């Protein structure tokens, strides 16, 4: 019998005070393990001799010196996890006080993924999707399209059996993980409870950083893969806009004509330019009609 019910995996880099808040929002219980994977934090910022909450019985610390990003950190956490259920948190976020009690009541052995709502500083798209689902007869597919890993509880057996791993890439490591899991799951449960506090911070956290042109290209490559994934499942209209007049003007203004040529050339060489233009027209038309 597995004594660990929940494994909560937290990638961390250079946010010790916020990490401590996140850890303290999780009960110190024998059936919960908290796995913090530190991705080579700066010793000038993090006191490793007094690491946040070190000494808690249910805290597992992994110090990774490879500095490979949040995706690699989450995969290391998954390898270590023993729980029946797996959750993922960002170090600068935290949980609602009663979240474990609610999950204990809602989870059952036949569920692959449980989806829950979040609390955010502003009214997010996630909140709107949940509101439409529960109050306006919204589509379950719209909930499955949420990329974030932190508004879900995954069956660890389901993740293992489907060989679902995080991409170890500069940005959006969780996008394909979430989409593959969401659309591979046979039995899901969606609850309206807001169990997670998502915060928008200006720090240099492991999962958020300032956009540069190189980072813009990283997002383009990710979004093209996401759109391809969705098209194969007849959900192409829900893809990410990668080209539009506003985006072209933005790239011209901030990066210049040469960077714009690089951006468009990448899409052309990969045979995606016409598909992406068609997606933009489809989404614009849908907004106009609605």
RASUL-V459292 format. One line per field, one symbol per residue. ss: DSSP state (2 for helix, 1 for strand, 0 for the rest). phi: phi as a letter, one per 40 degrees, with the letter a starting at -180 (. if undefined). psi: psi as a letter, one per 30 degrees, with the letter a starting at -180 (. if undefined). Layout:
# RASUL-V459292
ss = ???
phi = ???
psi = ???
This chain:
# RASUL-V459292
ss = 00000111111100022222222200000001111111100000000222000000001111110000022222222222000011111100011000222222220000001111111100002222222222200002222200000001111222222000000000000022222222220001111111111100000000000000222222222222222222220002220000002222222222202222222222222000222222222222222220
phi = .ccccbbbbbcaagbcccdccccccbdcbccbbbbbbccfccccbbcccbcdgdhcccbbbbbbccfbgccccccccccccbccbbbbbcccbaccdccccccdcccaccccabbbcbbbcbccccdcccccccbbfccccccccccdccbabbccccccccfcbcccbcbgccccdccccdccccbbbbbcdcbbccbbbbccccbbaccbcdcccccdccccccccdcccbfbdcccccbaadccccccdccbgccccccccccccccgbcccccccccccccccccc
psi = kkfjekkjkjkkjgheeeeeeeeffkkilfgkkjjkjkihlkffekjffhkkgkfkegkkkkjjgfhgleeeeeeeeeefkflekklkkkfgallkegeeeeeefeklfgkekkklllklfljleeeeeeeeeffghlkeeeeffkekfgglkkkeeeeefghklkkilelhffeeeeeeeeffkejlkklfkjfkjkkjlglhlffklkkleeeeeeeeeeeeeeeeeeefghgefgakkfkleeeeeeeeeffleeeeeeeeeeeefggfeeeeeeeeeeeeeeeee.
